Amino acid sequence: MRYLTSGESHGPQLTAIIEGLPAQLPVTRESIDTELIRRQKGHGRGRRMQIEKDRVQIMSGVRHGRTIGSPVALVVENKDWTHWTKIMGIDPISNDEEAEVRRKITRPRPGHADLNGGIKYQHRDLRNVLERSSARETTVRVAVGAVAKQLLRECGIEVAGVVKQIGHVVAEDKPYSSLDELRKVTEESPVRVFDTTKDQEMMDAIDNAKKNGDSIGGIVEVIVEGMPAGVGSYVHYDRKLDAKLAGAMLSINAFKGVEFGIGFEAAGRFGSEVHDEILWNKDEGYTRKTNRLGGFEGGMTTGMPIVVRGVMKPIPTLYKPLDSVDIDTKEVFQASIERSDSCAVPAASVVAENVIAWEVANALMEQFSSDTLEDLQAAITKQRKLAMEF
């Protein structure tokens, strides 16, 4: 499978085209809208979330609630477009209109793609960069992930996300009975934590950062349960599934680090404290005594839950802006301010769920016969049986 997104932050719409979905997969607007609504929640979001009421339109590839094997086109309109029709208009403008309409940006913001993107594409108006590099693009990536989640669900695989840290406030690793319980608790939490004793402390940290004109980052975790063993590959570097998941996590705006299982903590442990001992019983087949490696060995799934975490830096758009240099005058200025969140970690948890879901679903489609949903389900059932009988 593959997908392509297009659209700018203040353009008329965001678009995604998905190719390679199996035929007969149930897909509805409601299931996608649920994920889009989840993305817009969370303590610390900015005013944009009050403007945009993200809902999807399915433009092709689905008939009577099921995919038909052709590309699926998804569209999410930008309601704020009505205020940006001149600034972001598509038609050419005259020299007389340019100063009035364009609101040219020549002051790159530290931490954003503004300066590097301007250098790469030779844009003297940095709005051409920031409009596309905006995290607004993750809207349709979530829509795409919602479709992937449905595919996984049909194959007995579930995905959930949780916030582990915001600023200096760290949630405790409390046990949960199922992903359903995890989802139920985190959906009610304003900061998407399972350890709800940290709710208020995290919200206070976000509020204090906002009060000081600053922003705050954190860590999110995604768990995938139900994956059969042996998905991915040890044969070639570019087929290792954990590497693909790491790339997916880092592709989210502002994410700067990723780890599986105990991750970087493994550097300070002995091998006997890191590797997962192998168990076997006739009811479950092969399992592991622990899951310190986060469901992966040799670039392949072990059958244990996939556990992957991503580190999100503080959002770089600040209300006490940092120094920058005007690309036209070369004078020092304080970087321009665009409307922004003070903390997007809870929302980023939802984005992470969906980009990881896409990569996991894509790995299944690559490895198993998948022209139809029934083909894929049968192939995964066979893989699970082989693992039990091995």
Secondary structure per residue as TSV (DSSP state, phi and psi in degrees):
chain	resnum	aa	ss	phi	psi
A	1	M	-	360.0	157.9
A	2	R	E	-154.8	161.6
A	3	Y	E	-147.7	157.5
A	4	L	E	-131.1	136.8
A	5	T	E	-113.8	153.6
A	6	S	E	-145.3	160.1
A	7	G	-	125.9	153.8
A	8	E	-	-112.7	162.5
A	9	S	T	-55.6	-43.7
A	10	H	T	-112.2	22.0
A	11	G	S	-80.1	180.0
A	12	P	S	-67.7	-31.3
A	13	Q	E	-163.1	164.6
A	14	L	E	-111.6	139.2
A	15	T	E	-131.3	142.4
A	16	A	E	-134.4	139.3
A	17	I	E	-120.1	121.9
A	18	I	E	-105.5	129.8
A	19	E	E	-120.7	139.4
A	20	G	-	101.5	4.5
A	21	L	-	-64.8	144.7
A	22	P	-	-68.9	150.3
A	23	A	B	-70.7	154.3
A	24	Q	T	78.1	12.9
A	25	L	-	-80.9	126.2
A	26	P	B	-65.4	126.3
A	27	V	-	-140.2	126.8
A	28	T	-	-131.5	156.1
A	29	R	H	-62.5	-36.8
A	30	E	H	-61.2	-42.1
A	31	S	H	-66.9	-34.1
A	32	I	H	-75.2	-42.8
A	33	D	H	-60.2	-34.1
A	34	T	H	-57.2	-44.0
A	35	E	H	-69.8	-38.4
A	36	L	H	-63.8	-39.5
A	37	I	H	-65.8	-41.5
A	38	R	H	-60.0	-39.1
A	39	R	H	-63.5	-27.7
A	40	Q	T	-87.0	-5.1
A	41	K	-	-89.0	174.9
A	42	G	S	115.5	138.4
A	43	H	T	-66.3	131.0
A	44	G	T	106.9	-1.9
A	45	R	-	-72.7	154.3
A	46	G	-	-90.7	-172.4
A	47	R	T	-68.9	-20.3
A	48	R	H	-58.4	-34.0
A	49	M	H	-68.1	-20.9
A	50	Q	H	-81.2	-22.6
A	51	I	H	-85.5	-48.1
A	52	E	-	-86.6	124.0
A	53	K	-	-111.6	84.0
A	54	D	-	-66.0	122.5
A	55	R	-	-138.7	145.9
A	56	V	E	-96.1	149.6
A	57	Q	E	-116.9	128.3
A	58	I	E	-95.0	114.0
A	59	M	E	-97.6	-18.9
A	60	S	E	-165.7	165.0
A	61	G	S	85.5	-4.7
A	62	V	E	-129.6	132.1
A	63	R	E	-133.4	124.4
A	64	H	T	53.4	40.7
A	65	G	T	87.3	3.2
A	66	R	E	-135.9	146.8
A	67	T	E	-67.1	152.0
A	68	I	-	-116.9	7.4
A	69	G	S	98.6	-13.2
A	70	S	S	-94.5	167.5
A	71	P	-	-56.1	141.3
A	72	V	E	-102.6	124.3
A	73	A	E	-105.2	127.2
A	74	L	E	-117.3	138.4
A	75	V	E	-130.9	134.5
A	76	V	E	-124.5	118.2
A	77	E	E	-75.0	146.9
A	78	N	-	-95.6	108.8
A	79	K	G	-66.2	-27.9
A	80	D	G	-71.6	-9.2
A	81	W	G	-54.7	-32.6
A	82	T	G	-59.1	-26.2
A	83	H	G	-93.0	-0.4
A	84	W	S	-126.8	14.5
A	85	T	T	-62.7	-34.5
A	86	K	T	-77.9	-46.2
A	87	I	T	-65.4	-38.3
A	88	M	T	-109.1	18.5
A	89	G	-	-61.8	154.1
A	90	I	S	-89.7	-32.5
A	91	D	S	-72.6	151.3
A	92	P	-	-60.3	153.6
A	93	I	-	-123.2	155.5
A	94	S	-	-80.1	167.2
A	95	N	H	-62.3	-34.7
A	96	D	H	-66.2	-34.1
A	97	E	H	-82.0	-20.7
A	98	E	H	-57.4	-50.1
A	99	A	H	-63.6	-38.6
A	100	E	H	-72.2	-39.9
A	101	V	H	-89.3	-39.3
A	102	R	H	-77.0	-30.2
A	103	R	-	47.7	57.6
A	104	K	-	-59.3	136.2
A	105	I	-	-109.5	120.7
A	106	T	-	-121.5	4.6
A	107	R	-	-112.2	99.4
A	108	P	-	-67.9	140.9
A	109	R	-	-92.0	127.6
A	110	P	T	-57.3	135.7
A	111	G	T	92.9	-12.7
A	112	H	S	-99.7	177.0
A	113	A	S	-84.8	0.5
A	114	D	H	-51.6	-59.0
A	115	L	H	-68.8	-48.6
A	116	N	H	-62.2	-40.9
A	117	G	H	-66.6	-37.7
A	118	G	H	-63.7	-41.7
A	119	I	H	-63.9	-44.7
A	120	K	H	-61.3	-48.1
A	121	Y	H	-102.9	5.5
A	122	Q	T	58.5	43.9
A	123	H	-	-90.1	122.7
A	124	R	S	-86.2	-14.7
A	125	D	S	-108.8	108.8
A	126	L	T	-73.0	-6.6
A	127	R	H	-61.2	-30.5
A	128	N	H	-60.5	-26.2
A	129	V	H	-87.9	-52.4
A	130	L	H	-66.4	-26.5
A	131	E	H	-66.1	-34.5
A	132	R	H	-92.3	-32.6
A	133	S	H	-78.0	-4.9
A	134	S	S	-60.8	148.6
A	135	A	G	-68.5	-5.6
A	136	R	G	-57.6	-28.6
A	137	E	G	-61.9	-24.3
A	138	T	H	-67.1	-13.7
A	139	T	H	-55.7	-52.0
A	140	V	H	-77.3	-21.1
A	141	R	H	-68.2	-34.2
A	142	V	H	-67.4	-40.3
A	143	A	H	-60.5	-43.9
A	144	V	H	-63.0	-43.1
A	145	G	H	-63.1	-32.5
A	146	A	H	-62.2	-38.3
A	147	V	H	-66.3	-42.5
A	148	A	H	-62.2	-39.5
A	149	K	H	-60.7	-39.9
A	150	Q	H	-63.4	-42.1
A	151	L	H	-59.7	-46.1
A	152	L	H	-62.8	-42.2
A	153	R	H	-60.8	-38.7
A	154	E	H	-66.4	-18.9
A	155	C	T	-104.6	13.2
A	156	G	T	77.7	26.2
A	157	I	-	-121.1	131.4
A	158	E	E	-119.8	148.4
A	159	V	E	-127.9	138.7
A	160	A	E	-147.3	155.8
A	161	G	E	-129.4	157.9
A	162	V	E	-152.9	145.5
A	163	V	E	-84.8	131.5
A	164	K	E	-104.4	-25.1
A	165	Q	E	-158.4	140.4
A	166	I	E	-132.3	119.8
A	167	G	T	59.5	-129.3
A	168	H	T	-91.0	0.0
A	169	V	E	-91.2	117.7
A	170	V	E	-111.0	127.1
A	171	A	-	-77.3	143.5
A	172	E	-	-75.0	150.4
A	173	D	-	-81.7	86.2
A	174	K	-	-90.9	139.7
A	175	P	-	-70.6	149.1
A	176	Y	-	-131.6	150.1
A	177	S	S	-77.2	-28.8
A	178	S	-	-162.3	165.7
A	179	L	H	-66.2	-27.4
A	180	D	H	-61.6	-43.5
A	181	E	H	-64.7	-43.3
A	182	L	H	-58.3	-46.5
A	183	R	H	-63.5	-43.0
A	184	K	H	-60.1	-43.4
A	185	V	H	-71.9	-46.9
A	186	T	H	-67.7	-30.6
A	187	E	H	-66.5	-27.1
A	188	E	H	-87.3	-14.7
A	189	S	S	-84.8	132.4
A	190	P	T	-66.1	-17.2
A	191	V	T	-119.4	11.7
A	192	R	-	59.1	42.3
A	193	V	-	-104.3	150.2
A	194	F	S	-84.7	-33.3
A	195	D	-	-81.6	85.8
A	196	T	G	-70.6	-8.2
A	197	T	G	-67.0	-14.9
A	198	K	G	-98.3	-2.4
A	199	D	H	-50.6	-58.3
A	200	Q	H	-66.6	-39.4
A	201	E	H	-62.5	-40.2
A	202	M	H	-68.5	-42.2
A	203	M	H	-63.5	-38.0
A	204	D	H	-63.9	-39.9
A	205	A	H	-63.4	-40.0
A	206	I	H	-66.2	-45.6
A	207	D	H	-63.7	-39.4
A	208	N	H	-66.2	-40.2
A	209	A	H	-62.2	-44.4
A	210	K	H	-63.3	-41.6
A	211	K	H	-60.9	-32.7
A	212	N	T	-89.6	8.6
A	213	G	T	71.0	23.9
A	214	D	-	-117.1	-177.8
A	215	S	-	-133.1	170.3
A	216	I	-	-146.1	143.2
A	217	G	-	-111.3	-160.9
A	218	G	E	174.7	-164.2
A	219	I	E	-129.8	135.3
A	220	V	E	-120.0	154.7
A	221	E	E	-128.0	139.5
A	222	V	E	-120.3	133.8
A	223	I	E	-118.7	133.4
A	224	V	E	-121.5	120.4
A	225	E	E	-114.8	143.1
A	226	G	-	102.6	0.2
A	227	M	-	-69.5	131.8
A	228	P	-	-68.9	156.3
A	229	A	T	-71.5	149.2
A	230	G	T	90.5	12.7
A	231	V	-	-89.1	131.2
A	232	G	B	114.2	-154.7
A	233	S	-	-164.8	146.4
A	234	Y	S	-99.0	-5.0
A	235	V	S	-78.1	-43.9
A	236	H	S	-127.9	142.4
A	237	Y	G	-57.9	-35.7
A	238	D	G	-85.8	3.9
A	239	R	G	-112.1	4.7
A	240	K	-	-71.7	121.2
A	241	L	H	-69.2	-35.9
A	242	D	H	-63.6	-35.0
A	243	A	H	-64.8	-38.8
A	244	K	H	-66.2	-39.6
A	245	L	H	-66.8	-38.4
A	246	A	H	-62.0	-44.2
A	247	G	H	-62.9	-39.2
A	248	A	H	-63.7	-43.3
A	249	M	H	-63.1	-43.9
A	250	L	H	-73.1	-13.7
A	251	S	T	-77.7	-11.2
A	252	I	S	-76.1	136.8
A	253	N	T	-51.5	132.0
A	254	A	T	77.1	3.8
A	255	F	E	-86.3	131.6
A	256	K	E	-125.7	-0.1
A	257	G	E	-159.9	155.4
A	258	V	E	-148.8	147.8
A	259	E	E	-151.7	157.3
A	260	F	E	-117.5	140.1
A	261	G	T	59.7	-127.2
A	262	I	T	-79.5	-11.2
A	263	G	G	55.0	-126.7
A	264	F	G	-65.1	-18.9
A	265	E	G	-62.3	-25.7
A	266	A	G	-60.4	-26.3
A	267	A	G	-62.2	-27.7
A	268	G	G	-100.6	8.5
A	269	R	S	-113.8	159.7
A	270	F	-	-78.6	158.6
A	271	G	G	-56.5	-35.6
A	272	S	G	-65.9	-17.0
A	273	E	G	-101.7	4.0
A	274	V	T	-114.7	-48.5
A	275	H	S	-78.2	149.6
A	276	D	-	-94.8	114.7
A	277	E	-	-64.4	143.1
A	278	I	E	-91.9	132.9
A	279	L	E	-121.4	162.4
A	280	W	E	-147.4	138.6
A	281	N	E	-147.5	158.6
A	282	K	T	-67.9	-22.1
A	283	D	T	-82.9	-36.8
A	284	E	T	-109.5	-15.7
A	285	G	E	75.3	-141.0
A	286	Y	E	-81.2	130.8
A	287	T	E	-134.7	-177.8
A	288	R	E	-122.5	145.9
A	289	K	S	-65.8	-34.6
A	290	T	-	-133.5	178.3
A	291	N	-	-136.0	47.7
A	292	R	T	-67.4	-26.0
A	293	L	T	-90.7	6.7
A	294	G	T	68.0	30.0
A	295	G	T	88.3	10.8
A	296	F	E	-132.2	141.1
A	297	E	E	-142.3	130.0
A	298	G	T	61.9	28.8
A	299	G	T	80.0	6.6
A	300	M	E	-123.5	155.5
A	301	T	E	-70.1	147.2
A	302	T	-	-99.5	-9.8
A	303	G	S	97.4	-14.8
A	304	M	S	-79.8	162.6
A	305	P	-	-57.0	137.7
A	306	I	E	-77.4	128.5
A	307	V	E	-128.2	111.8
A	308	V	E	-130.6	136.2
A	309	R	E	-120.6	148.4
A	310	G	E	-128.5	144.3
A	311	V	E	-102.4	123.6
A	312	M	E	-105.7	124.7
A	313	K	-	-73.5	162.4
A	314	P	-	-58.8	142.1
A	315	I	-	-59.2	132.4
A	316	P	S	-79.0	-11.0
A	317	T	-	-81.0	111.8
A	318	L	-	-115.9	154.7
A	319	Y	S	-92.5	1.0
A	320	K	S	-122.5	78.5
A	321	P	-	-61.5	150.0
A	322	L	-	-84.4	162.7
A	323	D	E	-69.3	146.1
A	324	S	E	-146.7	-177.8
A	325	V	E	-125.5	127.8
A	326	D	-	-66.0	127.7
A	327	I	T	-73.2	-16.8
A	328	D	T	-90.1	-49.6
A	329	T	T	-93.1	-18.5
A	330	K	-	65.7	14.7
A	331	E	-	-83.5	152.2
A	332	V	E	-76.9	129.9
A	333	F	E	-136.1	164.5
A	334	Q	E	-83.0	134.6
A	335	A	-	-59.0	144.4
A	336	S	-	-67.4	152.2
A	337	I	-	-106.1	127.5
A	338	E	-	-107.7	148.2
A	339	R	-	-53.4	134.0
A	340	S	-	-154.8	169.8
A	341	D	-	-85.3	156.8
A	342	S	S	-88.1	-24.3
A	343	C	-	-155.5	127.5
A	344	A	-	-118.8	17.3
A	345	V	H	-61.4	-46.6
A	346	P	H	-59.0	-41.2
A	347	A	H	-67.3	-38.3
A	348	A	H	-64.1	-27.6
A	349	S	H	-61.5	-40.3
A	350	V	H	-69.1	-42.1
A	351	V	H	-60.1	-45.0
A	352	A	H	-60.6	-43.2
A	353	E	H	-52.0	-45.7
A	354	N	H	-78.3	-35.4
A	355	V	H	-72.0	-33.4
A	356	I	H	-69.0	-40.6
A	357	A	H	-58.3	-41.5
A	358	W	H	-60.6	-48.3
A	359	E	H	-64.7	-38.6
A	360	V	H	-65.6	-45.5
A	361	A	H	-63.1	-40.9
A	362	N	H	-63.5	-38.0
A	363	A	H	-63.1	-38.9
A	364	L	H	-65.5	-41.7
A	365	M	H	-65.8	-35.1
A	366	E	H	-70.7	-36.1
A	367	Q	H	-88.3	-29.4
A	368	F	S	-119.9	156.4
A	369	S	-	-58.9	130.6
A	370	S	-	-152.1	32.5
A	371	D	S	-63.5	-36.1
A	372	T	B	-126.2	160.7
A	373	L	H	-59.7	-38.4
A	374	E	H	-62.5	-40.0
A	375	D	H	-59.7	-46.3
A	376	L	H	-65.0	-44.8
A	377	Q	H	-60.5	-42.2
A	378	A	H	-64.8	-40.3
A	379	A	H	-67.6	-38.8
A	380	I	H	-70.3	-39.6
A	381	T	H	-59.8	-42.3
A	382	K	H	-63.4	-41.4
A	383	Q	H	-63.1	-42.0
A	384	R	H	-63.1	-39.1
A	385	K	H	-67.0	-41.2
A	386	L	H	-61.0	-41.0
A	387	A	H	-65.0	-36.7
A	388	M	H	-67.1	-37.6
A	389	E	H	-91.4	-5.2
A	390	F	-	-64.3	360.0
